């Protein structure tokens, strides 16, 4: 599966996306995140775009149920990937529109992203 979510440490979870991000895979990641929010409270998310090829061209990206229900339970979002995806990823994450700060990091700065999330 090109999109997976795993516990990193504390209340931080890593979402690794390889290839094309599909609507169904994002829904699966959101389901796991919802369960973790219910169990832990607020989460911090680290998205790692690994050999990322973009977003599936399909219906369903406009479903905002997860955001409406759990948006305030996301403390911070860090995205690590190639510079070419920065604008798309920040837009997709709702940077500037959501309560949580969202920041993009270059592909080789995962450690910086984790440091920022822990502040």
C-alpha positions as semicolon CSV with decimal commas, in nm:
position;residue;x (nm);y (nm);z (nm)
1;X;0,000;0,000;0,000
2;X;0,152;0,335;-0,099
3;X;0,013;0,522;0,207
4;X;0,076;0,394;0,560
5;X;0,057;0,540;0,908
6;X;0,279;0,433;1,197
7;X;0,344;0,552;1,548
8;X;0,665;0,757;1,564
9;X;0,685;0,855;1,933
10;X;0,462;1,016;2,195
11;X;0,163;1,157;2,010
12;X;0,348;1,184;1,677
13;X;0,256;0,961;1,385
14;X;0,431;0,923;1,050
15;X;0,229;0,895;0,731
16;X;0,451;0,762;0,453
17;X;0,324;0,816;0,098
18;X;0,493;0,639;-0,193
19;X;0,386;0,686;-0,552
20;X;0,036;0,822;-0,613
21;X;-0,181;0,904;-0,312
22;X;-0,525;0,749;-0,363
23;X;-0,852;0,860;-0,204
24;X;-0,912;0,516;-0,050
25;X;-0,564;0,500;0,103
26;X;-0,607;0,845;0,255
27;X;-0,940;0,735;0,402
28;X;-0,766;0,433;0,557
29;X;-0,496;0,658;0,709
30;X;-0,766;0,890;0,842
31;X;-0,949;0,596;1,002
32;X;-0,635;0,494;1,191
33;X;-0,570;0,856;1,291
34;X;-0,928;0,889;1,417
35;X;-0,880;0,585;1,640
36;X;-0,553;0,723;1,775
37;X;-0,713;1,062;1,843
38;X;-0,989;0,889;2,038
39;X;-0,729;0,693;2,236
40;X;-0,460;0,961;2,284
41;X;-0,621;1,299;2,230
42;X;-0,430;1,536;2,002
43;X;-0,184;1,414;1,738
44;X;0,111;1,556;1,550
45;X;0,155;1,427;1,196
46;X;0,469;1,382;0,991
47;X;0,398;1,318;0,623
48;X;0,693;1,172;0,431
49;X;0,652;1,188;0,053
50;X;0,880;0,915;-0,079
51;X;0,906;0,890;-0,459
52;X;0,578;1,082;-0,458
53;X;0,398;1,108;-0,793
54;X;0,097;1,317;-0,696
55;X;-0,267;1,271;-0,611
56;X;-0,513;1,032;-0,773
57;X;-0,746;1,209;-1,013
58;X;-1,074;1,085;-0,866
59;X;-1,385;1,194;-0,685
60;X;-1,374;1,196;-0,308
61;X;-1,107;1,450;-0,223
62;X;-1,381;1,696;-0,130
63;X;-1,499;1,482;0,164
64;X;-1,426;1,697;0,469
65;X;-1,579;1,470;0,735
66;X;-1,243;1,385;0,894
67;X;-1,139;1,750;0,901
68;X;-1,473;1,863;1,045
69;X;-1,468;1,596;1,317
70;X;-1,098;1,577;1,405
71;X;-0,936;1,890;1,261
72;X;-0,890;2,056;1,600
73;X;-0,728;1,737;1,732
74;X;-0,431;1,775;1,499
75;X;-0,166;1,989;1,673
76;X;0,090;2,023;1,392
77;X;0,159;1,884;1,047
78;X;0,507;1,854;0,899
79;X;0,549;1,744;0,539
80;X;0,883;1,618;0,406
81;X;0,933;1,581;0,033
82;X;1,086;1,703;-0,289
83;X;1,054;2,077;-0,343
84;X;0,845;2,024;-0,658
85;X;0,551;1,908;-0,439
86;X;0,564;2,187;-0,181
87;X;0,278;2,405;-0,312
88;X;0,049;2,109;-0,385
89;X;0,114;1,944;-0,049
90;X;0,061;2,263;0,152
91;X;-0,263;2,330;-0,033
92;X;-0,377;1,970;0,020
93;X;-0,298;1,996;0,393
94;X;-0,498;2,317;0,426
95;X;-0,200;2,526;0,536
96;X;-0,325;2,865;0,651
97;X;-0,685;2,742;0,670
98;X;-0,667;2,502;0,963
99;X;-0,593;2,580;1,327
100;X;-0,281;2,360;1,327
101;X;0,041;2,498;1,181
102;X;0,160;2,319;0,867
103;X;0,520;2,337;0,748
104;X;0,703;2,186;0,451
105;X;1,058;2,049;0,476
106;X;1,301;1,947;0,202
107;X;1,336;1,574;0,139
108;X;1,665;1,539;0,328
109;X;1,551;1,722;0,643
110;X;1,328;1,466;0,817
111;X;1,515;1,528;1,143
112;X;1,438;1,900;1,123
113;X;1,071;1,819;1,069
114;X;1,063;1,592;1,375
115;X;1,239;1,859;1,579
116;X;0,982;2,119;1,473
117;X;0,697;1,883;1,560
118;X;0,840;1,826;1,908
119;X;0,861;2,200;1,992
